[in-house]
Amino acid sequence: MPQLVKGGKHTFGWSRVGEEGQIRIPPDAWIEYRFAEVEYGYLLSGSRTSGGFGLTTLESLKASPFGDFLDRHPEWESPGSVFGKSIRYGPRVIAVVPIRGKSIRVPRQILTLYEVTKGDLLLTVRGSRLALGFIARGPIVKEARKHSGLTVFS
């Protein structure tokens, strides 16, 4: 997994947003973030600079500073019941998506909230132990475009 600049984030490659909002999770990220163990993932909007979103699991969300979100909105602990919905929590938008076949499928209306559209290339990065980052813009994406050898997952 390359590190684009010394001291920078590690990247897994690019993930292309498909026609139906499907987005592949890179194999190494699939293992590292233990997505095989869950049926649903939680999306958290990225920073203003990088845009996009992070993908995490319910267990990781509970153990993070977002655990208080679940205390205030316990219905979100049943991801199947809130699939397709979104909620603003502070500066973040949170949504739930199914994880199937090492991919997620994000409905168009949810993609729009994250300023992402079909065909976009999202840079997948090790953002934190909380979430796998799918970055849409900013200096990290600009640097990644200089590295032609990054894998594209479609």
N, CA, C and O atoms as a GROMACS GRO file, in nm:
protein
  616
    1MET      N    1   0.084  -0.117   0.000
    1MET     CA    2   0.000   0.000   0.000
    1MET      C    3   0.089   0.124   0.000
    1MET      O    4   0.162   0.148   0.096
    2PRO      N    5   0.084   0.202  -0.108
    2PRO     CA    6   0.173   0.318  -0.117
    2PRO      C    7   0.136   0.432  -0.023
    2PRO      O    8   0.020   0.454   0.012
    3GLN      N    9   0.240   0.501   0.015
    3GLN     CA   10   0.226   0.626   0.089
    3GLN      C   11   0.268   0.732  -0.011
    3GLN      O   12   0.383   0.732  -0.055
    4LEU      N   13   0.180   0.823  -0.049
    4LEU     CA   14   0.205   0.915  -0.160
    4LEU      C   15   0.316   1.014  -0.131
    4LEU      O   16   0.395   1.046  -0.219
    5VAL      N   17   0.323   1.062  -0.009
    5VAL     CA   18   0.430   1.153   0.032
    5VAL      C   19   0.478   1.110   0.169
    5VAL      O   20   0.402   1.052   0.247
    6LYS      N   21   0.603   1.138   0.199
    6LYS     CA   22   0.658   1.100   0.328
    6LYS      C   23   0.572   1.161   0.440
    6LYS      O   24   0.548   1.282   0.443
    7GLY      N   25   0.528   1.075   0.531
    7GLY     CA   26   0.445   1.118   0.642
    7GLY      C   27   0.298   1.134   0.607
    7GLY      O   28   0.217   1.170   0.692
    8GLY      N   29   0.261   1.105   0.480
    8GLY     CA   30   0.122   1.122   0.436
    8GLY      C   31   0.039   0.996   0.457
    8GLY      O   32   0.087   0.896   0.510
    9LYS      N   33  -0.084   1.004   0.413
    9LYS     CA   34  -0.176   0.890   0.427
    9LYS      C   35  -0.136   0.777   0.332
    9LYS      O   36  -0.081   0.799   0.224
   10HIS      N   37  -0.166   0.656   0.375
   10HIS     CA   38  -0.148   0.540   0.288
   10HIS      C   39  -0.273   0.524   0.203
   10HIS      O   40  -0.385   0.546   0.250
   11THR      N   41  -0.254   0.486   0.078
   11THR     CA   42  -0.368   0.471  -0.012
   11THR      C   43  -0.379   0.327  -0.060
   11THR      O   44  -0.279   0.256  -0.076
   12PHE      N   45  -0.502   0.286  -0.084
   12PHE     CA   46  -0.529   0.153  -0.138
   12PHE      C   47  -0.546   0.159  -0.289
   12PHE      O   48  -0.538   0.056  -0.356
   13GLY      N   49  -0.569   0.278  -0.343
   13GLY     CA   50  -0.593   0.298  -0.486
   13GLY      C   51  -0.719   0.382  -0.506
   13GLY      O   52  -0.764   0.452  -0.415
   14TRP      N   53  -0.774   0.373  -0.625
   14TRP     CA   54  -0.895   0.447  -0.661
   14TRP      C   55  -1.014   0.353  -0.666
   14TRP      O   56  -0.999   0.237  -0.706
   15SER      N   57  -1.131   0.400  -0.627
   15SER     CA   58  -1.256   0.325  -0.644
   15SER      C   59  -1.348   0.411  -0.730
   15SER      O   60  -1.375   0.527  -0.698
   16ARG      N   61  -1.396   0.352  -0.840
   16ARG     CA   62  -1.486   0.425  -0.930
   16ARG      C   63  -1.631   0.403  -0.886
   16ARG      O   64  -1.670   0.292  -0.850
   17VAL      N   65  -1.709   0.511  -0.890
   17VAL     CA   66  -1.851   0.503  -0.858
   17VAL      C   67  -1.924   0.455  -0.983
   17VAL      O   68  -1.920   0.520  -1.087
   18GLY      N   69  -1.991   0.340  -0.971
   18GLY     CA   70  -2.060   0.279  -1.085
   18GLY      C   71  -2.195   0.343  -1.113
   18GLY      O   72  -2.242   0.431  -1.041
   19GLU      N   73  -2.256   0.296  -1.222
   19GLU     CA   74  -2.386   0.349  -1.268
   19GLU      C   75  -2.494   0.345  -1.160
   19GLU      O   76  -2.576   0.437  -1.152
   20GLU      N   77  -2.496   0.240  -1.079
   20GLU     CA   78  -2.599   0.224  -0.976
   20GLU      C   79  -2.548   0.263  -0.837
   20GLU      O   80  -2.607   0.225  -0.736
   21GLY      N   81  -2.437   0.339  -0.831
   21GLY     CA   82  -2.381   0.382  -0.704
   21GLY      C   83  -2.296   0.278  -0.636
   21GLY      O   84  -2.261   0.292  -0.519
   22GLN      N   85  -2.261   0.170  -0.710
   22GLN     CA   86  -2.176   0.068  -0.650
   22GLN      C   87  -2.031   0.116  -0.646
   22GLN      O   88  -1.981   0.179  -0.740
   23ILE      N   89  -1.965   0.084  -0.534
   23ILE     CA   90  -1.827   0.127  -0.512
   23ILE      C   91  -1.752   0.008  -0.452
   23ILE      O   92  -1.789  -0.042  -0.345
   24ARG      N   93  -1.648  -0.036  -0.521
   24ARG     CA   94  -1.569  -0.150  -0.472
   24ARG      C   95  -1.483  -0.108  -0.354
   24ARG      O   96  -1.428   0.002  -0.350
   25ILE      N   97  -1.471  -0.197  -0.259
   25ILE     CA   98  -1.381  -0.180  -0.146
   25ILE      C   99  -1.252  -0.254  -0.181
   25ILE      O  100  -1.257  -0.374  -0.207
   26PRO      N  101  -1.138  -0.187  -0.184
   26PRO     CA  102  -1.013  -0.256  -0.217
   26PRO      C  103  -0.989  -0.377  -0.126
   26PRO      O  104  -1.019  -0.370  -0.006
   27PRO      N  105  -0.937  -0.487  -0.181
   27PRO     CA  106  -0.919  -0.610  -0.102
   27PRO      C  107  -0.844  -0.592   0.029
   27PRO      O  108  -0.884  -0.646   0.132
   28ASP      N  109  -0.734  -0.516   0.027
   28ASP     CA  110  -0.658  -0.496   0.151
   28ASP      C  111  -0.741  -0.420   0.256
   28ASP      O  112  -0.731  -0.448   0.376
   29ALA      N  113  -0.820  -0.324   0.210
   29ALA     CA  114  -0.906  -0.249   0.301
   29ALA      C  115  -1.018  -0.337   0.354
   29ALA      O  116  -1.058  -0.326   0.470
   30TRP      N  117  -1.070  -0.424   0.269
   30TRP     CA  118  -1.175  -0.518   0.309
   30TRP      C  119  -1.130  -0.599   0.431
   30TRP      O  120  -1.205  -0.619   0.526
   31ILE      N  121  -1.006  -0.644   0.425
   31ILE     CA  122  -0.950  -0.723   0.534
   31ILE      C  123  -0.920  -0.635   0.656
   31ILE      O  124  -0.960  -0.666   0.768
   32GLU      N  125  -0.848  -0.526   0.633
   32GLU     CA  126  -0.804  -0.439   0.743
   32GLU      C  127  -0.920  -0.384   0.826
   32GLU      O  128  -0.912  -0.378   0.948
   33TYR      N  129  -1.028  -0.345   0.760
   33TYR     CA  130  -1.141  -0.285   0.830
   33TYR      C  131  -1.248  -0.388   0.867
   33TYR      O  132  -1.352  -0.352   0.923
   34ARG      N  133  -1.224  -0.513   0.836
   34ARG     CA  134  -1.309  -0.627   0.876
   34ARG      C  135  -1.452  -0.613   0.826
   34ARG      O  136  -1.547  -0.640   0.899
   35PHE      N  137  -1.466  -0.571   0.700
   35PHE     CA  138  -1.600  -0.554   0.644
   35PHE      C  139  -1.670  -0.686   0.616
   35PHE      O  140  -1.792  -0.689   0.603
   36ALA      N  141  -1.596  -0.796   0.606
   36ALA     CA  142  -1.658  -0.926   0.582
   36ALA      C  143  -1.750  -0.966   0.697
   36ALA      O  144  -1.838  -1.051   0.680
   37GLU      N  145  -1.731  -0.908   0.813
   37GLU     CA  146  -1.806  -0.945   0.932
   37GLU      C  147  -1.941  -0.874   0.945
   37GLU      O  148  -2.017  -0.902   1.038
   38VAL      N  149  -1.973  -0.783   0.851
   38VAL     CA  150  -2.095  -0.703   0.865
   38VAL      C  151  -2.176  -0.703   0.736
   38VAL      O  152  -2.124  -0.730   0.627
   39GLU      N  153  -2.304  -0.672   0.749
   39GLU     CA  154  -2.393  -0.661   0.633
   39GLU      C  155  -2.415  -0.516   0.591
   39GLU      O  156  -2.452  -0.489   0.477
   40TYR      N  157  -2.394  -0.425   0.684
   40TYR     CA  158  -2.416  -0.283   0.657
   40TYR      C  159  -2.296  -0.202   0.703
   40TYR      O  160  -2.228  -0.237   0.799
   41GLY      N  161  -2.272  -0.092   0.631
   41GLY     CA  162  -2.169   0.002   0.669
   41GLY      C  163  -2.231   0.139   0.693
   41GLY      O  164  -2.339   0.170   0.643
   42TYR      N  165  -2.161   0.219   0.770
   42TYR     CA  166  -2.204   0.355   0.800
   42TYR      C  167  -2.113   0.451   0.726
   42TYR      O  168  -1.990   0.441   0.732
   43LEU      N  169  -2.174   0.546   0.656
   43LEU     CA  170  -2.099   0.651   0.588
   43LEU      C  171  -2.100   0.776   0.674
   43LEU      O  172  -2.202   0.816   0.729
   44LEU      N  173  -1.982   0.838   0.684
   44LEU     CA  174  -1.967   0.965   0.755
   44LEU      C  175  -1.903   1.064   0.657
   44LEU      O  176  -1.800   1.033   0.598
   45SER      N  177  -1.962   1.179   0.640
   45SER     CA  178  -1.908   1.274   0.544
   45SER      C  179  -1.764   1.311   0.579
   45SER      O  180  -1.726   1.319   0.696
   46GLY      N  181  -1.686   1.333   0.473
   46GLY     CA  182  -1.546   1.371   0.489
   46GLY      C  183  -1.531   1.517   0.528
   46GLY      O  184  -1.630   1.587   0.552
   47SER      N  185  -1.408   1.561   0.533
   47SER     CA  186  -1.382   1.700   0.569
   47SER      C  187  -1.421   1.793   0.454
   47SER      O  188  -1.446   1.748   0.342
   48ARG      N  189  -1.428   1.922   0.484
   48ARG     CA  190  -1.458   2.020   0.378
   48ARG      C  191  -1.350   2.019   0.271
   48ARG      O  192  -1.379   2.042   0.154
   49THR      N  193  -1.228   1.991   0.311
   49THR     CA  194  -1.117   1.993   0.215
   49THR      C  195  -1.120   1.872   0.123
   49THR      O  196  -1.106   1.886   0.001
   50SER      N  197  -1.138   1.753   0.178
   50SER     CA  198  -1.127   1.631   0.098
   50SER      C  199  -1.260   1.579   0.047
   50SER      O  200  -1.262   1.500  -0.048
   51GLY      N  201  -1.370   1.619   0.106
   51GLY     CA  202  -1.501   1.574   0.060
   51GLY      C  203  -1.515   1.423   0.072
   51GLY      O  204  -1.445   1.358   0.150
   52GLY      N  205  -1.607   1.367  -0.006
   52GLY     CA  206  -1.630   1.224  -0.002
   52GLY      C  207  -1.685   1.179   0.132
   52GLY      O  208  -1.764   1.249   0.195
   53PHE      N  209  -1.642   1.060   0.174
   53PHE     CA  210  -1.696   1.003   0.297
   53PHE      C  211  -1.602   0.897   0.351
   53PHE      O  212  -1.510   0.852   0.282
   54GLY      N  213  -1.627   0.858   0.474
   54GLY     CA  214  -1.561   0.744   0.535
   54GLY      C  215  -1.661   0.632   0.551
   54GLY      O  216  -1.780   0.657   0.570
   55LEU      N  217  -1.614   0.509   0.542
   55LEU     CA  218  -1.698   0.391   0.559
   55LEU      C  219  -1.652   0.317   0.684
   55LEU      O  220  -1.534   0.285   0.698
   56THR      N  221  -1.746   0.291   0.775
   56THR     CA  222  -1.712   0.223   0.900
   56THR      C  223  -1.820   0.122   0.936
   56THR      O  224  -1.921   0.110   0.867
   57THR      N  225  -1.796   0.051   1.043
   57THR     CA  226  -1.892  -0.049   1.091
   57THR      C  227  -1.962   0.004   1.217
   57THR      O  228  -1.917   0.101   1.279
   58LEU      N  229  -2.070  -0.060   1.252
   58LEU     CA  230  -2.142  -0.022   1.373
   58LEU      C  231  -2.053  -0.033   1.496
   58LEU      O  232  -2.052   0.056   1.581
   59GLU      N  233  -1.977  -0.141   1.506
   59GLU     CA  234  -1.890  -0.160   1.623
   59GLU      C  235  -1.784  -0.051   1.632
   59GLU      O  236  -1.757   0.000   1.741
   60SER      N  237  -1.725  -0.015   1.520
   60SER     CA  238  -1.625   0.093   1.521
   60SER      C  239  -1.689   0.226   1.556
   60SER      O  240  -1.631   0.307   1.628
   61LEU      N  241  -1.809   0.248   1.505
   61LEU     CA  242  -1.881   0.372   1.534
   61LEU      C  243  -1.910   0.382   1.684
   61LEU      O  244  -1.894   0.489   1.744
   62LYS      N  245  -1.953   0.271   1.744
   62LYS     CA  246  -1.983   0.270   1.888
   62LYS      C  247  -1.861   0.306   1.971
   62LYS      O  248  -1.872   0.373   2.074
   63ALA      N  249  -1.742   0.260   1.927
   63ALA     CA  250  -1.619   0.280   2.004
   63ALA      C  251  -1.553   0.415   1.976
   63ALA      O  252  -1.447   0.444   2.031
   64SER      N  253  -1.614   0.495   1.891
   64SER     CA  254  -1.554   0.622   1.850
   64SER      C  255  -1.622   0.739   1.919
   64SER      O  256  -1.716   0.721   1.996
   65PRO      N  257  -1.574   0.860   1.892
   65PRO     CA  258  -1.644   0.978   1.944
   65PRO      C  259  -1.789   0.989   1.894
   65PRO      O  260  -1.868   1.064   1.950
   66PHE      N  261  -1.824   0.913   1.787
   66PHE     CA  262  -1.962   0.914   1.737
   66PHE      C  263  -2.053   0.821   1.816
   66PHE      O  264  -2.172   0.811   1.786
   67GLY      N  265  -2.000   0.754   1.918
   67GLY     CA  266  -2.082   0.668   2.002
   67GLY      C  267  -2.198   0.743   2.063
   67GLY      O  268  -2.305   0.686   2.084
   68ASP      N  269  -2.178   0.871   2.093
   68ASP     CA  270  -2.287   0.950   2.151
   68ASP      C  271  -2.400   0.972   2.050
   68ASP      O  272  -2.515   0.992   2.089
   69PHE      N  273  -2.367   0.970   1.921
   69PHE     CA  274  -2.471   0.977   1.818
   69PHE      C  275  -2.569   0.862   1.835
   69PHE      O  276  -2.690   0.881   1.829
   70LEU      N  277  -2.516   0.742   1.857
   70LEU     CA  278  -2.602   0.624   1.875
   70LEU      C  279  -2.682   0.631   2.004
   70LEU      O  280  -2.794   0.581   2.011
   71ASP      N  281  -2.624   0.694   2.108
   71ASP     CA  282  -2.699   0.712   2.232
   71ASP      C  283  -2.820   0.803   2.208
   71ASP      O  284  -2.927   0.781   2.264
   72ARG      N  285  -2.802   0.903   2.124
   72ARG     CA  286  -2.910   1.000   2.097
   72ARG      C  287  -3.008   0.951   1.992
   72ARG      O  288  -3.124   0.995   1.988
   73HIS      N  289  -2.961   0.859   1.906
   73HIS     CA  290  -3.044   0.807   1.797
   73HIS      C  291  -3.035   0.654   1.795
   73HIS      O  292  -2.976   0.598   1.702
   74PRO      N  293  -3.091   0.587   1.894
   74PRO     CA  294  -3.075   0.442   1.906
   74PRO      C  295  -3.131   0.363   1.786
   74PRO      O  296  -3.089   0.250   1.762
   75GLU      N  297  -3.224   0.421   1.713
   75GLU     CA  298  -3.278   0.352   1.595
   75GLU      C  299  -3.171   0.326   1.489
   75GLU      O  300  -3.188   0.237   1.405
   76TRP      N  301  -3.061   0.401   1.493
   76TRP     CA  302  -2.953   0.383   1.396
   76TRP      C  303  -2.865   0.263   1.431
   76TRP      O  304  -2.774   0.229   1.355
   77GLU      N  305  -2.891   0.198   1.544
   77GLU     CA  306  -2.820   0.074   1.576
   77GLU      C  307  -2.881  -0.045   1.504
   77GLU      O  308  -2.826  -0.155   1.510
   78SER      N  309  -2.994  -0.025   1.435
   78SER     CA  310  -3.057  -0.127   1.351
   78SER      C  311  -3.045  -0.080   1.207
   78SER      O  312  -3.140  -0.023   1.153
   79PRO      N  313  -2.929  -0.104   1.145
   79PRO     CA  314  -2.902  -0.043   1.014
   79PRO      C  315  -3.003  -0.078   0.906
   79PRO      O  316  -3.028   0.004   0.817
   80GLY      N  317  -3.060  -0.198   0.911
   80GLY     CA  318  -3.158  -0.234   0.809
   80GLY      C  319  -3.281  -0.147   0.811
   80GLY      O  320  -3.348  -0.129   0.709
   81SER      N  321  -3.313  -0.091   0.927
   81SER     CA  322  -3.432  -0.008   0.939
   81SER      C  323  -3.408   0.137   0.894
   81SER      O  324  -3.504   0.210   0.872
   82VAL      N  325  -3.283   0.178   0.882
   82VAL     CA  326  -3.254   0.317   0.842
   82VAL      C  327  -3.183   0.324   0.706
   82VAL      O  328  -3.142   0.432   0.663
   83PHE      N  329  -3.170   0.208   0.639
   83PHE     CA  330  -3.106   0.208   0.507
   83PHE      C  331  -3.180   0.305   0.414
   83PHE      O  332  -3.303   0.308   0.410
   84GLY      N  333  -3.103   0.384   0.341
   84GLY     CA  334  -3.160   0.481   0.248
   84GLY      C  335  -3.190   0.615   0.311
   84GLY      O  336  -3.226   0.710   0.242
   85LYS      N  337  -3.176   0.624   0.442
   85LYS     CA  338  -3.198   0.750   0.512
   85LYS      C  339  -3.063   0.814   0.542
   85LYS      O  340  -2.959   0.749   0.538
   86SER      N  341  -3.068   0.941   0.573
   86SER     CA  342  -2.948   1.012   0.618
   86SER      C  343  -2.987   1.102   0.732
   86SER      O  344  -3.104   1.136   0.750
   87ILE      N  345  -2.887   1.141   0.810
   87ILE     CA  346  -2.912   1.230   0.922
   87ILE      C  347  -2.791   1.320   0.939
   87ILE      O  348  -2.676   1.276   0.927
   88ARG      N  349  -2.817   1.444   0.966
   88ARG     CA  350  -2.708   1.539   0.993
   88ARG      C  351  -2.680   1.533   1.142
   88ARG      O  352  -2.770   1.540   1.226
   89TYR      N  353  -2.551   1.519   1.174
   89TYR     CA  354  -2.509   1.515   1.314
   89TYR      C  355  -2.388   1.606   1.326
   89TYR      O  356  -2.277   1.570   1.288
   90GLY      N  357  -2.411   1.725   1.380
   90GLY     CA  358  -2.305   1.826   1.382
   90GLY      C  359  -2.270   1.859   1.238
   90GLY      O  360  -2.359   1.880   1.155
   91PRO      N  361  -2.140   1.863   1.205
   91PRO     CA  362  -2.101   1.895   1.068
   91PRO      C  363  -2.107   1.774   0.973
   91PRO      O  364  -2.084   1.789   0.853
   92ARG      N  365  -2.139   1.657   1.025
   92ARG     CA  366  -2.135   1.534   0.946
   92ARG      C  367  -2.274   1.492   0.899
   92ARG      O  368  -2.376   1.520   0.962
   93VAL      N  369  -2.274   1.423   0.785
   93VAL     CA  370  -2.393   1.354   0.738
   93VAL      C  371  -2.364   1.206   0.752
   93VAL      O  372  -2.260   1.158   0.706
   94ILE      N  373  -2.456   1.134   0.815
   94ILE     CA  374  -2.440   0.991   0.839
   94ILE      C  375  -2.548   0.918   0.760
   94ILE      O  376  -2.663   0.959   0.758
   95ALA      N  377  -2.508   0.807   0.694
   95ALA     CA  378  -2.602   0.724   0.620
   95ALA      C  379  -2.559   0.579   0.635
   95ALA      O  380  -2.446   0.550   0.675
   96VAL      N  381  -2.650   0.488   0.602
   96VAL     CA  382  -2.623   0.344   0.608
   96VAL      C  383  -2.633   0.285   0.469
   96VAL      O  384  -2.724   0.319   0.393
   97VAL      N  385  -2.539   0.196   0.435
   97VAL     CA  386  -2.540   0.129   0.305
   97VAL      C  387  -2.514  -0.020   0.324
   97VAL      O  388  -2.445  -0.059   0.418
   98PRO      N  389  -2.569  -0.104   0.236
   98PRO     CA  390  -2.540  -0.246   0.244
   98PRO      C  391  -2.399  -0.276   0.192
   98PRO      O  392  -2.351  -0.210   0.100
   99ILE      N  393  -2.336  -0.375   0.252
   99ILE     CA  394  -2.206  -0.422   0.205
   99ILE      C  395  -2.229  -0.561   0.147
   99ILE      O  396  -2.265  -0.653   0.220
  100ARG      N  397  -2.209  -0.575   0.016
  100ARG     CA  398  -2.231  -0.702  -0.054
  100ARG      C  399  -2.122  -0.722  -0.157
  100ARG      O  400  -2.087  -0.629  -0.230
  101GLY      N  401  -2.069  -0.842  -0.165
  101GLY     CA  402  -1.972  -0.874  -0.269
  101GLY      C  403  -1.851  -0.783  -0.271
  101GLY      O  404  -1.803  -0.746  -0.378
  102LYS      N  405  -1.802  -0.745  -0.154
  102LYS     CA  406  -1.686  -0.656  -0.140
  102LYS      C  407  -1.709  -0.518  -0.203
  102LYS      O  408  -1.617  -0.454  -0.251
  103SER      N  409  -1.836  -0.476  -0.201
  103SER     CA  410  -1.875  -0.346  -0.255
  103SER      C  411  -1.983  -0.286  -0.166
  103SER      O  412  -2.047  -0.356  -0.086
  104ILE      N  413  -2.002  -0.157  -0.180
  104ILE     CA  414  -2.116  -0.090  -0.122
  104ILE      C  415  -2.199  -0.035  -0.238
  104ILE      O  416  -2.147  -0.012  -0.347
  105ARG      N  417  -2.326  -0.015  -0.213
  105ARG     CA  418  -2.411   0.051  -0.312
  105ARG      C  419  -2.475   0.170  -0.242
  105ARG      O  420  -2.551   0.155  -0.145
  106VAL      N  421  -2.442   0.287  -0.293
  106VAL     CA  422  -2.490   0.411  -0.231
  106VAL      C  423  -2.598   0.471  -0.320
  106VAL      O  424  -2.570   0.506  -0.435
  107PRO      N  425  -2.720   0.484  -0.270
  107PRO     CA  426  -2.826   0.544  -0.351
  107PRO      C  427  -2.788   0.685  -0.398
  107PRO      O  428  -2.715   0.758  -0.329
  108ARG      N  429  -2.838   0.721  -0.515
  108ARG     CA  430  -2.803   0.850  -0.576
  108ARG      C  431  -2.828   0.967  -0.482
  108ARG      O  432  -2.745   1.058  -0.474
  109GLN      N  433  -2.941   0.966  -0.411
  109GLN     CA  434  -2.972   1.079  -0.323
  109GLN      C  435  -2.871   1.091  -0.208
  109GLN      O  436  -2.846   1.201  -0.159
  110ILE      N  437  -2.814   0.978  -0.166
  110ILE     CA  438  -2.712   0.981  -0.062
  110ILE      C  439  -2.579   1.028  -0.122
  110ILE      O  440  -2.508   1.108  -0.060
  111LEU      N  441  -2.543   0.978  -0.241
  111LEU     CA  442  -2.421   1.025  -0.308
  111LEU      C  443  -2.421   1.177  -0.320
  111LEU      O  444  -2.320   1.243  -0.297
  112THR      N  445  -2.536   1.232  -0.356
  112THR     CA  446  -2.549   1.377  -0.373
  112THR      C  447  -2.514   1.451  -0.244
  112THR      O  448  -2.452   1.558  -0.249
  113LEU      N  449  -2.552   1.397  -0.131
  113LEU     CA  450  -2.520   1.461  -0.003
  113LEU      C  451  -2.370   1.471   0.020
  113LEU      O  452  -2.322   1.563   0.086
  114TYR      N  453  -2.295   1.375  -0.036
  114TYR     CA  454  -2.149   1.373  -0.021
  114TYR      C  455  -2.079   1.437  -0.142
  114TYR      O  456  -1.957   1.429  -0.154
  115GLU      N  457  -2.158   1.500  -0.229
  115GLU     CA  458  -2.107   1.566  -0.350
  115GLU      C  459  -2.027   1.470  -0.438
  115GLU      O  460  -1.920   1.503  -0.488
  116VAL      N  461  -2.080   1.350  -0.454
  116VAL     CA  462  -2.020   1.245  -0.536
  116VAL      C  463  -2.123   1.203  -0.639
  116VAL      O  464  -2.242   1.196  -0.609
  117THR      N  465  -2.077   1.174  -0.762
  117THR     CA  466  -2.167   1.129  -0.868
  117THR      C  467  -2.110   1.006  -0.937
  117THR      O  468  -1.992   0.974  -0.922
  118LYS      N  469  -2.196   0.937  -1.011
  118LYS     CA  470  -2.152   0.818  -1.084
  118LYS      C  471  -2.037   0.856  -1.176
  118LYS      O  472  -2.034   0.964  -1.236
  119GLY      N  473  -1.941   0.764  -1.187
  119GLY     CA  474  -1.823   0.787  -1.269
  119GLY      C  475  -1.706   0.849  -1.195
  119GLY      O  476  -1.592   0.841  -1.242
  120ASP      N  477  -1.731   0.910  -1.080
  120ASP     CA  478  -1.622   0.971  -1.002
  120ASP      C  479  -1.520   0.866  -0.959
  120ASP      O  480  -1.554   0.752  -0.931
  121LEU      N  481  -1.395   0.908  -0.954
  121LEU     CA  482  -1.290   0.826  -0.893
  121LEU      C  483  -1.267   0.879  -0.752
  121LEU      O  484  -1.238   0.997  -0.733
  122LEU      N  485  -1.280   0.791  -0.655
  122LEU     CA  486  -1.256   0.828  -0.515
  122LEU      C  487  -1.127   0.762  -0.469
  122LEU      O  488  -1.109   0.642  -0.488
  123LEU      N  489  -1.040   0.838  -0.409
  123LEU     CA  490  -0.915   0.785  -0.357
  123LEU      C  491  -0.944   0.716  -0.224
  123LEU      O  492  -0.997   0.778  -0.132
  124THR      N  493  -0.909   0.588  -0.216
  124THR     CA  494  -0.933   0.514  -0.092
  124THR      C  495  -0.807   0.521  -0.007
  124THR      O  496  -0.698   0.486  -0.051
  125VAL      N  497  -0.824   0.567   0.116
  125VAL     CA  498  -0.710   0.589   0.204
  125VAL      C  499  -0.737   0.533   0.342
  125VAL      O  500  -0.851   0.521   0.386
  126ARG      N  501  -0.629   0.499   0.409
  126ARG     CA  502  -0.636   0.462   0.550
  126ARG      C  503  -0.652   0.592   0.625
  126ARG      O  504  -0.554   0.659   0.659
  127GLY      N  505  -0.776   0.628   0.651
  127GLY     CA  506  -0.803   0.755   0.717
  127GLY      C  507  -0.778   0.749   0.866
  127GLY      O  508  -0.718   0.839   0.925
  128SER      N  509  -0.823   0.642   0.925
  128SER     CA  510  -0.810   0.624   1.069
  128SER      C  511  -0.853   0.482   1.098
  128SER      O  512  -0.893   0.409   1.007
  129ARG      N  513  -0.847   0.443   1.221
  129ARG     CA  514  -0.899   0.312   1.258
  129ARG      C  515  -1.052   0.314   1.256
  129ARG      O  516  -1.116   0.210   1.252
  130LEU      N  517  -1.109   0.435   1.259
  130LEU     CA  518  -1.255   0.447   1.256
  130LEU      C  519  -1.311   0.413   1.119
  130LEU      O  520  -1.407   0.336   1.110
  131ALA      N  521  -1.255   0.468   1.013
  131ALA     CA  522  -1.320   0.456   0.882
  131ALA      C  523  -1.219   0.449   0.768
  131ALA      O  524  -1.110   0.507   0.775
  132LEU      N  525  -1.258   0.377   0.664
  132LEU     CA  526  -1.186   0.378   0.538
  132LEU      C  527  -1.230   0.503   0.463
  132LEU      O  528  -1.349   0.524   0.442
  133GLY      N  529  -1.134   0.586   0.422
  133GLY     CA  530  -1.168   0.709   0.354
  133GLY      C  531  -1.186   0.690   0.204
  133GLY      O  532  -1.107   0.621   0.139
  134PHE      N  533  -1.290   0.751   0.150
  134PHE     CA  534  -1.315   0.760   0.006
  134PHE      C  535  -1.312   0.910  -0.026
  134PHE      O  536  -1.414   0.978  -0.012
  135ILE      N  537  -1.196   0.958  -0.068
  135ILE     CA  538  -1.173   1.102  -0.080
  135ILE      C  539  -1.202   1.149  -0.223
  135ILE      O  540  -1.162   1.085  -0.320
  136ALA      N  541  -1.272   1.262  -0.234
  136ALA     CA  542  -1.316   1.312  -0.363
  136ALA      C  543  -1.230   1.425  -0.420
  136ALA      O  544  -1.224   1.442  -0.542
  137ARG      N  545  -1.163   1.501  -0.337
  137ARG     CA  546  -1.091   1.620  -0.386
  137ARG      C  547  -0.983   1.659  -0.285
  137ARG      O  548  -0.963   1.593  -0.183
  138GLY      N  549  -0.916   1.769  -0.314
  138GLY     CA  550  -0.819   1.824  -0.221
  138GLY      C  551  -0.676   1.785  -0.253
  138GLY      O  552  -0.650   1.718  -0.353
  139PRO      N  553  -0.583   1.827  -0.168
  139PRO     CA  554  -0.441   1.806  -0.196
  139PRO      C  555  -0.400   1.659  -0.204
  139PRO      O  556  -0.308   1.625  -0.279
  140ILE      N  557  -0.465   1.571  -0.130
  140ILE     CA  558  -0.428   1.429  -0.137
  140ILE      C  559  -0.466   1.373  -0.273
  140ILE      O  560  -0.389   1.297  -0.333
  141VAL      N  561  -0.583   1.408  -0.322
  141VAL     CA  562  -0.627   1.362  -0.454
  141VAL      C  563  -0.536   1.420  -0.562
  141VAL      O  564  -0.499   1.351  -0.657
  142LYS      N  565  -0.501   1.545  -0.548
  142LYS     CA  566  -0.412   1.611  -0.646
  142LYS      C  567  -0.278   1.537  -0.652
  142LYS      O  568  -0.225   1.514  -0.760
  143GLU      N  569  -0.224   1.501  -0.537
  143GLU     CA  570  -0.098   1.427  -0.533
  143GLU      C  571  -0.114   1.288  -0.593
  143GLU      O  572  -0.027   1.241  -0.667
  144ALA      N  573  -0.224   1.222  -0.563
  144ALA     CA  574  -0.247   1.086  -0.614
  144ALA      C  575  -0.255   1.083  -0.766
  144ALA      O  576  -0.214   0.985  -0.829
  145ARG      N  577  -0.305   1.188  -0.826
  145ARG     CA  578  -0.315   1.193  -0.974
  145ARG      C  579  -0.177   1.193  -1.040
  145ARG      O  580  -0.165   1.164  -1.159
  146LYS      N  581  -0.074   1.225  -0.965
  146LYS     CA  582   0.063   1.222  -1.018
  146LYS      C  583   0.121   1.080  -1.019
  146LYS      O  584   0.225   1.056  -1.078
  147HIS      N  585   0.052   0.986  -0.953
  147HIS     CA  586   0.100   0.848  -0.939
  147HIS      C  587   0.018   0.757  -1.029
  147HIS      O  588  -0.088   0.708  -0.990
  148SER      N  589   0.066   0.735  -1.150
  148SER     CA  590  -0.010   0.660  -1.249
  148SER      C  591  -0.024   0.511  -1.216
  148SER      O  592  -0.108   0.443  -1.274
  149GLY      N  593   0.055   0.460  -1.125
  149GLY     CA  594   0.051   0.317  -1.094
  149GLY      C  595  -0.055   0.275  -0.994
  149GLY      O  596  -0.063   0.157  -0.960
  150LEU      N  597  -0.135   0.367  -0.944
  150LEU     CA  598  -0.237   0.330  -0.845
  150LEU      C  599  -0.346   0.245  -0.911
  150LEU      O  600  -0.392   0.275  -1.021
  151THR      N  601  -0.387   0.142  -0.843
  151THR     CA  602  -0.492   0.052  -0.894
  151THR      C  603  -0.626   0.123  -0.893
  151THR      O  604  -0.658   0.199  -0.801
  152VAL      N  605  -0.706   0.096  -0.998
  152VAL     CA  606  -0.843   0.147  -1.004
  152VAL      C  607  -0.936   0.027  -0.985
  152VAL      O  608  -0.930  -0.070  -1.060
  153PHE      N  609  -1.022   0.036  -0.885
  153PHE     CA  610  -1.119  -0.071  -0.856
  153PHE      C  611  -1.254  -0.026  -0.909
  153PHE      O  612  -1.305   0.080  -0.872
  154SER      N  613  -1.311  -0.107  -0.996
  154SER     CA  614  -1.442  -0.074  -1.056
  154SER      C  615  -1.542  -0.183  -1.029
  154SER      O  616  -1.657  -0.174  -1.071
   0.00000   0.00000   0.00000
